[in-house]
Amino acid sequence: MFTATMIAAEEEEEEEEEEEEEEEEEEEEKEEEEEDGEEEEEEEEEEEEEEEEEEEEDEKEEGEEEEEERKKEKHPSLGASRDTAHL
């Protein structure tokens, strides 16, 4: 009877260890998924920031081009000299 009790205790201990290992694995998987999600979020934020910067740069360039056009309209001779100056 003593050995039966010992065997039962060992089996119970092994089951508990297996359950603990499974819980640890699940926790690790959960953490990895969270990290992956955070990385994805960061990448998306970076992409959005880059797009915004590009849009701002495009708007700035458009504004500069419009300003140049207005200057040319006011002073056609200046516009012509500027156009040929870079050639």
N, C-alpha and C positions, 0 to 999 in steps of 0.2 A: 504494500500500500504506500509505503514511503516513496518508492520509485515512481509510482503512478502520479503521486502529487508533484514530485519533482519534474516529471515529464510534462505534466499539465502546466506547471509554472513556467517552464522553459518555452513551451509552445505559445503561451500567452505573452511572454516577454518578446518572442520573435515577432508575433503579430503586431505588438505595439511598436516595435522598431520599424517594421515595414510600413505601418500607418504613418509614423513620423517621417520616414523617408519620402513617402508619397506626398505628404503635406509640404515638405521642404521643396520637392520638385515642382509642385503646383505653384508654390510661392515664387520660386525662381522664374518659372514660365510667365507668371503674372507680371513680375518686375521687368522681364525682358520685353514683354508686350507693351508695357507702359513706356519703357525707354524708347522702343521703336516708334511708338505714337508721338512721343516728345520730339524725336529726331525729325519725323515727318512734319510735325507742326513747325519746327524751326526752319526746315527747308522751304515750306510754303510761305512762311513769313519773309524769309530772305528773297524769295522769288517776287513776292508782292512789293517789297521795298525796291527791288531792282526795276520792276515795271513802273512804279511810281516815279523813280528817278529818271527813267528813260522818257516818260511822259512829260515831266517837268523840263527836261533838256529839250525835247521837241518843241514844247510851248515857248521856251526861251528863244530857240532858233527861229521859230515862226515870227515871234515878236520882233526880233532883230531884223529879219527879212522885211517885215512890214515897215519898220522904221526906215530902212534903206530905201524902200520904194517911195515912201513919203518924201524923203530928202531929195530923191531924183525928180519927183514931180515938182517940188518947190524950186530946185536948181538943176535943170536938165544938164547944164554944162558940167556941174560937179559930178553928177551921176555918170556921165559919159567918161570923164577922166578917171573916175574910180574903176569903171568897168574895164578900161583899157590898161590901167596901171598894173594890174596883176598879171597881164599877159606878157 
